[in-house]
Amino acid sequence: MRKSFSLEHPKHKPARVIENIKHQIRKYLKRERGKTLPDDMDFWAFDCKIGRDAPERALAEKELSKAIDDAAAEGWESIHVELIATPVKRLGKKPEPETPQDSE
């Protein structure tokens, strides 16, 4: 998802516009997580970037909401959000528990 959102709207209050942007982002994340993963991958990770007109800085997925709030507080007219889903394999798997063997 690469999209620019306007933070100003003539008929809506700024808080409602921000909540609408967050809702669209959460809806996109949920839809992407529901897609089928490749066979050897464990989960979807998201590369998140945010900026005024183009992606300026990368951030973690959980920091996205705070970054949108900060942009509105700074008085930005619009915000550009870029979310790229990538399949990821977990690095550390738990070892298989050993089964007790009969010593007869």
C-alpha positions in Angstrom: 0.0 0.0 0.0 1.4 3.3 -1.1 -1.0 6.1 -0.4 -1.2 9.8 0.5 -3.9 10.8 2.9 -5.1 14.4 3.4 -5.2 15.4 7.0 -7.7 18.2 6.3 -11.3 18.0 5.3 -13.8 20.8 5.0 -16.7 18.9 6.5 -15.0 16.6 9.1 -13.2 17.4 12.3 -9.5 16.6 12.3 -9.9 13.8 14.9 -12.4 12.0 12.6 -10.1 12.3 9.6 -7.2 10.8 11.6 -9.4 7.9 12.9 -10.5 7.2 9.3 -6.8 7.0 8.2 -6.0 4.7 11.0 -9.0 2.5 10.2 -8.0 2.2 6.6 -4.5 1.2 7.6 -5.7 -1.4 10.1 -8.1 -2.8 7.5 -5.2 -3.1 5.0 -3.0 -4.9 7.6 -5.8 -7.3 8.5 -6.5 -8.1 4.8 -2.8 -8.7 4.1 -2.3 -11.0 7.1 -5.2 -13.1 5.9 -3.5 -13.9 2.6 -1.9 -17.3 2.1 1.8 -17.5 3.1 4.4 -19.3 1.0 5.0 -22.8 2.3 8.3 -22.2 4.2 7.3 -18.9 5.8 5.7 -18.3 9.2 4.1 -14.8 9.2 3.7 -11.5 7.4 6.0 -8.6 8.4 5.4 -5.1 7.2 8.0 -2.5 6.1 6.5 0.8 7.2 7.5 4.2 5.9 5.9 7.6 6.5 6.5 11.1 5.3 4.9 14.3 4.1 5.0 13.8 0.3 7.1 10.7 0.0 8.4 8.1 2.4 11.0 9.9 4.5 11.6 7.6 7.5 11.1 3.9 8.3 9.4 2.8 11.5 8.0 -0.2 13.2 4.4 -1.3 12.6 3.4 -0.5 16.2 4.7 3.1 15.9 2.6 3.9 12.9 -0.4 5.2 14.8 1.8 7.5 17.0 3.5 8.8 13.9 0.1 9.8 12.3 -0.9 11.5 15.5 2.5 13.4 15.6 2.1 14.5 12.0 -1.4 15.9 12.7 -0.1 17.7 15.8 2.7 19.2 13.7 0.2 20.6 11.3 1.0 18.5 8.2 -1.6 19.0 5.4 -1.1 15.4 4.1 0.7 12.3 5.0 2.2 9.6 2.8 2.1 6.0 4.2 3.9 3.1 2.6 3.3 -0.5 3.8 4.9 -3.4 2.1 4.1 -6.9 3.2 6.9 -9.5 3.2 6.7 -13.1 4.3 9.2 -13.9 7.1 10.5 -17.1 8.6 11.0 -17.2 12.4 14.7 -17.4 13.3 14.6 -19.4 16.6 12.4 -22.5 16.7 12.0 -24.4 19.9 13.8 -27.8 19.8 11.5 -30.8 19.6 11.1 -32.5 23.0 12.9 -35.8 23.1 10.7 -38.8 23.6 11.7 -41.2 26.3 12.9 -44.5 24.8 12.6 -47.9 26.4 15.9 -49.2 27.7 14.9 -52.9 27.7 
